[in-house]
Amino acid sequence: MDNTFGKKIKTWLILNDMQQKDLAGMLNISNAYLSDILLGKRKAEKVRQKIIKILDIKEVS
């Protein structure tokens, strides 16, 4: 799977001094599950949409 989405989210986290585990907590999912999503190992479209909404970013394919 393409991980353009994951790269954009990881960049956003760095620029906003936030850790992946913080985002996982906001989403009520495990850090491992979020990692799989960001690495492109899981599609998890509903979670991707929640990330976009929480971080207030433009959608990425």
HTML snippet that shows the backbone in 3Dmol.js (N, CA, C, O; Angstrom):
<script src="https://3Dmol.org/build/3Dmol-min.js"></script>
<div id="view" style="width:600px;height:400px;position:relative"></div>
<script>
const pdb = `
ATOM      1  N   MET A   1       0.834  -1.195   0.000  1.00  0.00           N
ATOM      2  CA  MET A   1       0.000   0.000   0.000  1.00  0.00           C
ATOM      3  C   MET A   1       0.871   1.248   0.000  1.00  0.00           C
ATOM      4  O   MET A   1       1.995   1.240   0.502  1.00  0.00           O
ATOM      5  N   ASP A   2       0.344   2.297  -0.560  1.00  0.00           N
ATOM      6  CA  ASP A   2       1.017   3.591  -0.582  1.00  0.00           C
ATOM      7  C   ASP A   2       0.988   4.198   0.816  1.00  0.00           C
ATOM      8  O   ASP A   2      -0.040   4.154   1.493  1.00  0.00           O
ATOM      9  N   ASN A   3       2.101   4.759   1.247  1.00  0.00           N
ATOM     10  CA  ASN A   3       2.114   5.351   2.579  1.00  0.00           C
ATOM     11  C   ASN A   3       2.299   6.867   2.542  1.00  0.00           C
ATOM     12  O   ASN A   3       2.854   7.444   3.478  1.00  0.00           O
ATOM     13  N   THR A   4       1.840   7.516   1.472  1.00  0.00           N
ATOM     14  CA  THR A   4       1.875   8.971   1.380  1.00  0.00           C
ATOM     15  C   THR A   4       1.113   9.583   2.543  1.00  0.00           C
ATOM     16  O   THR A   4       1.547  10.579   3.122  1.00  0.00           O
ATOM     17  N   PHE A   5      -0.006   8.995   2.881  1.00  0.00           N
ATOM     18  CA  PHE A   5      -0.807   9.475   4.001  1.00  0.00           C
ATOM     19  C   PHE A   5       0.019   9.445   5.283  1.00  0.00           C
ATOM     20  O   PHE A   5       0.057  10.426   6.026  1.00  0.00           O
ATOM     21  N   GLY A   6       0.670   8.334   5.534  1.00  0.00           N
ATOM     22  CA  GLY A   6       1.479   8.176   6.738  1.00  0.00           C
ATOM     23  C   GLY A   6       2.612   9.180   6.806  1.00  0.00           C
ATOM     24  O   GLY A   6       2.894   9.732   7.869  1.00  0.00           O
ATOM     25  N   LYS A   7       3.262   9.419   5.678  1.00  0.00           N
ATOM     26  CA  LYS A   7       4.363  10.391   5.643  1.00  0.00           C
ATOM     27  C   LYS A   7       3.862  11.788   5.972  1.00  0.00           C
ATOM     28  O   LYS A   7       4.514  12.535   6.702  1.00  0.00           O
ATOM     29  N   LYS A   8       2.703  12.137   5.429  1.00  0.00           N
ATOM     30  CA  LYS A   8       2.153  13.465   5.695  1.00  0.00           C
ATOM     31  C   LYS A   8       1.792  13.612   7.177  1.00  0.00           C
ATOM     32  O   LYS A   8       2.056  14.650   7.783  1.00  0.00           O
ATOM     33  N   ILE A   9       1.199  12.586   7.749  1.00  0.00           N
ATOM     34  CA  ILE A   9       0.811  12.639   9.162  1.00  0.00           C
ATOM     35  C   ILE A   9       2.049  12.711  10.049  1.00  0.00           C
ATOM     36  O   ILE A   9       2.084  13.497  10.996  1.00  0.00           O
ATOM     37  N   LYS A  10       3.058  11.908   9.757  1.00  0.00           N
ATOM     38  CA  LYS A  10       4.282  11.927  10.557  1.00  0.00           C
ATOM     39  C   LYS A  10       4.962  13.293  10.479  1.00  0.00           C
ATOM     40  O   LYS A  10       5.473  13.787  11.484  1.00  0.00           O
ATOM     41  N   THR A  11       4.973  13.899   9.304  1.00  0.00           N
ATOM     42  CA  THR A  11       5.541  15.243   9.152  1.00  0.00           C
ATOM     43  C   THR A  11       4.750  16.238   9.979  1.00  0.00           C
ATOM     44  O   THR A  11       5.330  17.079  10.665  1.00  0.00           O
ATOM     45  N   TRP A  12       3.422  16.148   9.918  1.00  0.00           N
ATOM     46  CA  TRP A  12       2.569  17.052  10.704  1.00  0.00           C
ATOM     47  C   TRP A  12       2.877  16.905  12.188  1.00  0.00           C
ATOM     48  O   TRP A  12       2.989  17.901  12.903  1.00  0.00           O
ATOM     49  N   LEU A  13       3.013  15.677  12.648  1.00  0.00           N
ATOM     50  CA  LEU A  13       3.296  15.433  14.060  1.00  0.00           C
ATOM     51  C   LEU A  13       4.616  16.082  14.476  1.00  0.00           C
ATOM     52  O   LEU A  13       4.696  16.711  15.531  1.00  0.00           O
ATOM     53  N   ILE A  14       5.636  15.932  13.659  1.00  0.00           N
ATOM     54  CA  ILE A  14       6.943  16.528  13.964  1.00  0.00           C
ATOM     55  C   ILE A  14       6.846  18.044  14.005  1.00  0.00           C
ATOM     56  O   ILE A  14       7.339  18.677  14.940  1.00  0.00           O
ATOM     57  N   LEU A  15       6.213  18.628  12.997  1.00  0.00           N
ATOM     58  CA  LEU A  15       6.101  20.088  12.920  1.00  0.00           C
ATOM     59  C   LEU A  15       5.282  20.675  14.060  1.00  0.00           C
ATOM     60  O   LEU A  15       5.452  21.841  14.417  1.00  0.00           O
ATOM     61  N   ASN A  16       4.399  19.873  14.627  1.00  0.00           N
ATOM     62  CA  ASN A  16       3.531  20.342  15.706  1.00  0.00           C
ATOM     63  C   ASN A  16       3.937  19.788  17.070  1.00  0.00           C
ATOM     64  O   ASN A  16       3.156  19.806  18.021  1.00  0.00           O
ATOM     65  N   ASP A  17       5.174  19.297  17.144  1.00  0.00           N
ATOM     66  CA  ASP A  17       5.747  18.799  18.400  1.00  0.00           C
ATOM     67  C   ASP A  17       4.799  17.835  19.118  1.00  0.00           C
ATOM     68  O   ASP A  17       4.524  17.964  20.311  1.00  0.00           O
ATOM     69  N   MET A  18       4.318  16.874  18.349  1.00  0.00           N
ATOM     70  CA  MET A  18       3.378  15.894  18.871  1.00  0.00           C
ATOM     71  C   MET A  18       3.920  14.504  18.567  1.00  0.00           C
ATOM     72  O   MET A  18       4.574  14.302  17.544  1.00  0.00           O
ATOM     73  N   GLN A  19       3.657  13.566  19.431  1.00  0.00           N
ATOM     74  CA  GLN A  19       4.119  12.202  19.213  1.00  0.00           C
ATOM     75  C   GLN A  19       2.983  11.327  18.698  1.00  0.00           C
ATOM     76  O   GLN A  19       1.805  11.611  18.912  1.00  0.00           O
ATOM     77  N   GLN A  20       3.370  10.260  18.017  1.00  0.00           N
ATOM     78  CA  GLN A  20       2.397   9.324  17.471  1.00  0.00           C
ATOM     79  C   GLN A  20       1.505   8.761  18.565  1.00  0.00           C
ATOM     80  O   GLN A  20       0.306   8.581  18.356  1.00  0.00           O
ATOM     81  N   LYS A  21       2.078   8.483  19.724  1.00  0.00           N
ATOM     82  CA  LYS A  21       1.280   7.924  20.819  1.00  0.00           C
ATOM     83  C   LYS A  21       0.217   8.915  21.292  1.00  0.00           C
ATOM     84  O   LYS A  21      -0.844   8.500  21.759  1.00  0.00           O
ATOM     85  N   ASP A  22       0.487  10.222  21.177  1.00  0.00           N
ATOM     86  CA  ASP A  22      -0.505  11.232  21.539  1.00  0.00           C
ATOM     87  C   ASP A  22      -1.707  11.163  20.593  1.00  0.00           C
ATOM     88  O   ASP A  22      -2.859  11.219  21.022  1.00  0.00           O
ATOM     89  N   LEU A  23      -1.411  11.041  19.307  1.00  0.00           N
ATOM     90  CA  LEU A  23      -2.479  10.929  18.313  1.00  0.00           C
ATOM     91  C   LEU A  23      -3.263   9.641  18.529  1.00  0.00           C
ATOM     92  O   LEU A  23      -4.491   9.644  18.442  1.00  0.00           O
ATOM     93  N   ALA A  24      -2.579   8.553  18.806  1.00  0.00           N
ATOM     94  CA  ALA A  24      -3.257   7.278  19.070  1.00  0.00           C
ATOM     95  C   ALA A  24      -4.217   7.429  20.245  1.00  0.00           C
ATOM     96  O   ALA A  24      -5.336   6.917  20.205  1.00  0.00           O
ATOM     97  N   GLY A  25      -3.787   8.124  21.280  1.00  0.00           N
ATOM     98  CA  GLY A  25      -4.647   8.363  22.437  1.00  0.00           C
ATOM     99  C   GLY A  25      -5.873   9.176  22.076  1.00  0.00           C
ATOM    100  O   GLY A  25      -6.972   8.893  22.555  1.00  0.00           O
ATOM    101  N   MET A  26      -5.696  10.187  21.233  1.00  0.00           N
ATOM    102  CA  MET A  26      -6.824  11.015  20.800  1.00  0.00           C
ATOM    103  C   MET A  26      -7.833  10.200  19.996  1.00  0.00           C
ATOM    104  O   MET A  26      -9.030  10.487  20.005  1.00  0.00           O
ATOM    105  N   LEU A  27      -7.333   9.183  19.303  1.00  0.00           N
ATOM    106  CA  LEU A  27      -8.182   8.333  18.461  1.00  0.00           C
ATOM    107  C   LEU A  27      -8.732   7.123  19.218  1.00  0.00           C
ATOM    108  O   LEU A  27      -9.553   6.378  18.683  1.00  0.00           O
ATOM    109  N   ASN A  28      -8.286   6.928  20.454  1.00  0.00           N
ATOM    110  CA  ASN A  28      -8.671   5.760  21.252  1.00  0.00           C
ATOM    111  C   ASN A  28      -8.310   4.444  20.574  1.00  0.00           C
ATOM    112  O   ASN A  28      -9.083   3.486  20.590  1.00  0.00           O
ATOM    113  N   ILE A  29      -7.112   4.416  19.974  1.00  0.00           N
ATOM    114  CA  ILE A  29      -6.590   3.192  19.370  1.00  0.00           C
ATOM    115  C   ILE A  29      -5.171   2.984  19.896  1.00  0.00           C
ATOM    116  O   ILE A  29      -4.567   3.899  20.455  1.00  0.00           O
ATOM    117  N   SER A  30      -4.653   1.787  19.714  1.00  0.00           N
ATOM    118  CA  SER A  30      -3.292   1.520  20.181  1.00  0.00           C
ATOM    119  C   SER A  30      -2.273   2.185  19.259  1.00  0.00           C
ATOM    120  O   SER A  30      -2.537   2.435  18.083  1.00  0.00           O
ATOM    121  N   ASN A  31      -1.118   2.460  19.822  1.00  0.00           N
ATOM    122  CA  ASN A  31      -0.038   3.042  19.041  1.00  0.00           C
ATOM    123  C   ASN A  31       0.387   2.085  17.925  1.00  0.00           C
ATOM    124  O   ASN A  31       0.734   2.522  16.827  1.00  0.00           O
ATOM    125  N   ALA A  32       0.359   0.781  18.207  1.00  0.00           N
ATOM    126  CA  ALA A  32       0.733  -0.224  17.205  1.00  0.00           C
ATOM    127  C   ALA A  32      -0.234  -0.204  16.021  1.00  0.00           C
ATOM    128  O   ALA A  32       0.186  -0.296  14.867  1.00  0.00           O
ATOM    129  N   TYR A  33      -1.528  -0.084  16.312  1.00  0.00           N
ATOM    130  CA  TYR A  33      -2.534  -0.037  15.243  1.00  0.00           C
ATOM    131  C   TYR A  33      -2.356   1.230  14.406  1.00  0.00           C
ATOM    132  O   TYR A  33      -2.438   1.180  13.178  1.00  0.00           O
ATOM    133  N   LEU A  34      -2.114   2.360  15.065  1.00  0.00           N
ATOM    134  CA  LEU A  34      -1.876   3.610  14.337  1.00  0.00           C
ATOM    135  C   LEU A  34      -0.624   3.482  13.481  1.00  0.00           C
ATOM    136  O   LEU A  34      -0.600   3.951  12.343  1.00  0.00           O
ATOM    137  N   SER A  35       0.400   2.860  14.011  1.00  0.00           N
ATOM    138  CA  SER A  35       1.630   2.653  13.253  1.00  0.00           C
ATOM    139  C   SER A  35       1.357   1.864  11.976  1.00  0.00           C
ATOM    140  O   SER A  35       1.862   2.214  10.909  1.00  0.00           O
ATOM    141  N   ASP A  36       0.562   0.803  12.081  1.00  0.00           N
ATOM    142  CA  ASP A  36       0.203   0.012  10.897  1.00  0.00           C
ATOM    143  C   ASP A  36      -0.520   0.863   9.861  1.00  0.00           C
ATOM    144  O   ASP A  36      -0.290   0.706   8.662  1.00  0.00           O
ATOM    145  N   ILE A  37      -1.381   1.752  10.306  1.00  0.00           N
ATOM    146  CA  ILE A  37      -2.110   2.632   9.389  1.00  0.00           C
ATOM    147  C   ILE A  37      -1.134   3.586   8.705  1.00  0.00           C
ATOM    148  O   ILE A  37      -1.181   3.761   7.487  1.00  0.00           O
ATOM    149  N   LEU A  38      -0.253   4.200   9.487  1.00  0.00           N
ATOM    150  CA  LEU A  38       0.690   5.174   8.939  1.00  0.00           C
ATOM    151  C   LEU A  38       1.732   4.533   8.029  1.00  0.00           C
ATOM    152  O   LEU A  38       2.257   5.188   7.128  1.00  0.00           O
ATOM    153  N   LEU A  39       2.031   3.263   8.256  1.00  0.00           N
ATOM    154  CA  LEU A  39       2.975   2.543   7.394  1.00  0.00           C
ATOM    155  C   LEU A  39       2.300   1.966   6.154  1.00  0.00           C
ATOM    156  O   LEU A  39       2.968   1.417   5.278  1.00  0.00           O
ATOM    157  N   GLY A  40       0.976   2.092   6.079  1.00  0.00           N
ATOM    158  CA  GLY A  40       0.247   1.586   4.928  1.00  0.00           C
ATOM    159  C   GLY A  40      -0.070   0.105   5.002  1.00  0.00           C
ATOM    160  O   GLY A  40      -0.462  -0.494   4.001  1.00  0.00           O
ATOM    161  N   LYS A  41       0.092  -0.495   6.174  1.00  0.00           N
ATOM    162  CA  LYS A  41      -0.197  -1.921   6.341  1.00  0.00           C
ATOM    163  C   LYS A  41      -1.686  -2.184   6.525  1.00  0.00           C
ATOM    164  O   LYS A  41      -2.160  -3.293   6.280  1.00  0.00           O
ATOM    165  N   ARG A  42      -2.419  -1.169   6.956  1.00  0.00           N
ATOM    166  CA  ARG A  42      -3.870  -1.273   7.143  1.00  0.00           C
ATOM    167  C   ARG A  42      -4.529  -0.068   6.495  1.00  0.00           C
ATOM    168  O   ARG A  42      -4.019   1.050   6.566  1.00  0.00           O
ATOM    169  N   LYS A  43      -5.665  -0.309   5.864  1.00  0.00           N
ATOM    170  CA  LYS A  43      -6.388   0.775   5.204  1.00  0.00           C
ATOM    171  C   LYS A  43      -7.130   1.627   6.226  1.00  0.00           C
ATOM    172  O   LYS A  43      -6.929   2.841   6.272  1.00  0.00           O
ATOM    173  N   ALA A  44      -7.971   1.028   7.035  1.00  0.00           N
ATOM    174  CA  ALA A  44      -8.687   1.693   8.133  1.00  0.00           C
ATOM    175  C   ALA A  44      -9.219   3.074   7.743  1.00  0.00           C
ATOM    176  O   ALA A  44      -8.856   4.085   8.345  1.00  0.00           O
ATOM    177  N   GLU A  45     -10.067   3.100   6.745  1.00  0.00           N
ATOM    178  CA  GLU A  45     -10.562   4.368   6.198  1.00  0.00           C
ATOM    179  C   GLU A  45     -11.250   5.247   7.242  1.00  0.00           C
ATOM    180  O   GLU A  45     -11.077   6.465   7.228  1.00  0.00           O
ATOM    181  N   LYS A  46     -12.018   4.655   8.136  1.00  0.00           N
ATOM    182  CA  LYS A  46     -12.700   5.457   9.168  1.00  0.00           C
ATOM    183  C   LYS A  46     -11.692   6.148  10.077  1.00  0.00           C
ATOM    184  O   LYS A  46     -11.874   7.308  10.447  1.00  0.00           O
ATOM    185  N   VAL A  47     -10.635   5.437  10.432  1.00  0.00           N
ATOM    186  CA  VAL A  47      -9.604   6.033  11.290  1.00  0.00           C
ATOM    187  C   VAL A  47      -8.866   7.127  10.526  1.00  0.00           C
ATOM    188  O   VAL A  47      -8.559   8.178  11.089  1.00  0.00           O
ATOM    189  N   ARG A  48      -8.582   6.890   9.257  1.00  0.00           N
ATOM    190  CA  ARG A  48      -7.915   7.914   8.436  1.00  0.00           C
ATOM    191  C   ARG A  48      -8.752   9.188   8.392  1.00  0.00           C
ATOM    192  O   ARG A  48      -8.211  10.290   8.491  1.00  0.00           O
ATOM    193  N   GLN A  49     -10.059   9.043   8.246  1.00  0.00           N
ATOM    194  CA  GLN A  49     -10.935  10.216   8.213  1.00  0.00           C
ATOM    195  C   GLN A  49     -10.945  10.934   9.560  1.00  0.00           C
ATOM    196  O   GLN A  49     -10.996  12.163   9.606  1.00  0.00           O
ATOM    197  N   LYS A  50     -10.897  10.180  10.653  1.00  0.00           N
ATOM    198  CA  LYS A  50     -10.836  10.795  11.985  1.00  0.00           C
ATOM    199  C   LYS A  50      -9.532  11.569  12.157  1.00  0.00           C
ATOM    200  O   LYS A  50      -9.521  12.653  12.740  1.00  0.00           O
ATOM    201  N   ILE A  51      -8.438  11.012  11.652  1.00  0.00           N
ATOM    202  CA  ILE A  51      -7.143  11.694  11.733  1.00  0.00           C
ATOM    203  C   ILE A  51      -7.205  13.018  10.983  1.00  0.00           C
ATOM    204  O   ILE A  51      -6.763  14.050  11.488  1.00  0.00           O
ATOM    205  N   ILE A  52      -7.751  12.981   9.786  1.00  0.00           N
ATOM    206  CA  ILE A  52      -7.879  14.189   8.968  1.00  0.00           C
ATOM    207  C   ILE A  52      -8.694  15.243   9.704  1.00  0.00           C
ATOM    208  O   ILE A  52      -8.343  16.423   9.703  1.00  0.00           O
ATOM    209  N   LYS A  53      -9.781  14.815  10.330  1.00  0.00           N
ATOM    210  CA  LYS A  53     -10.643  15.749  11.057  1.00  0.00           C
ATOM    211  C   LYS A  53      -9.951  16.296  12.308  1.00  0.00           C
ATOM    212  O   LYS A  53      -9.971  17.503  12.547  1.00  0.00           O
ATOM    213  N   ILE A  54      -9.343  15.423  13.101  1.00  0.00           N
ATOM    214  CA  ILE A  54      -8.690  15.845  14.343  1.00  0.00           C
ATOM    215  C   ILE A  54      -7.536  16.803  14.066  1.00  0.00           C
ATOM    216  O   ILE A  54      -7.385  17.810  14.756  1.00  0.00           O
ATOM    217  N   LEU A  55      -6.723  16.493  13.060  1.00  0.00           N
ATOM    218  CA  LEU A  55      -5.554  17.319  12.766  1.00  0.00           C
ATOM    219  C   LEU A  55      -5.886  18.498  11.858  1.00  0.00           C
ATOM    220  O   LEU A  55      -5.046  19.367  11.624  1.00  0.00           O
ATOM    221  N   ASP A  56      -7.116  18.522  11.350  1.00  0.00           N
ATOM    222  CA  ASP A  56      -7.579  19.598  10.470  1.00  0.00           C
ATOM    223  C   ASP A  56      -6.635  19.780   9.278  1.00  0.00           C
ATOM    224  O   ASP A  56      -6.110  20.866   9.031  1.00  0.00           O
ATOM    225  N   ILE A  57      -6.439  18.673   8.548  1.00  0.00           N
ATOM    226  CA  ILE A  57      -5.577  18.706   7.373  1.00  0.00           C
ATOM    227  C   ILE A  57      -6.383  18.356   6.135  1.00  0.00           C
ATOM    228  O   ILE A  57      -7.493  17.833   6.221  1.00  0.00           O
ATOM    229  N   LYS A  58      -5.800  18.657   4.979  1.00  0.00           N
ATOM    230  CA  LYS A  58      -6.445  18.289   3.728  1.00  0.00           C
ATOM    231  C   LYS A  58      -6.224  16.808   3.489  1.00  0.00           C
ATOM    232  O   LYS A  58      -5.176  16.260   3.829  1.00  0.00           O
ATOM    233  N   GLU A  59      -7.215  16.173   2.904  1.00  0.00           N
ATOM    234  CA  GLU A  59      -7.157  14.730   2.672  1.00  0.00           C
ATOM    235  C   GLU A  59      -6.030  14.379   1.717  1.00  0.00           C
ATOM    236  O   GLU A  59      -5.735  15.113   0.774  1.00  0.00           O
ATOM    237  N   VAL A  60      -5.416  13.249   1.983  1.00  0.00           N
ATOM    238  CA  VAL A  60      -4.335  12.724   1.162  1.00  0.00           C
ATOM    239  C   VAL A  60      -4.732  11.341   0.705  1.00  0.00           C
ATOM    240  O   VAL A  60      -5.328  10.584   1.471  1.00  0.00           O
ATOM    241  N   SER A  61      -4.415  10.998  -0.524  1.00  0.00           N
ATOM    242  CA  SER A  61      -4.723   9.658  -1.036  1.00  0.00           C
ATOM    243  C   SER A  61      -3.912   8.611  -0.345  1.00  0.00           C
ATOM    244  O   SER A  61      -4.043   7.426  -0.651  1.00  0.00           O
TER     245      SER A  61
END
`;
const viewer = $3Dmol.createViewer("view");
viewer.addModel(pdb, "pdb");
viewer.setStyle({}, {cartoon: {color: "spectrum"}});
viewer.zoomTo();
viewer.render();
</script>
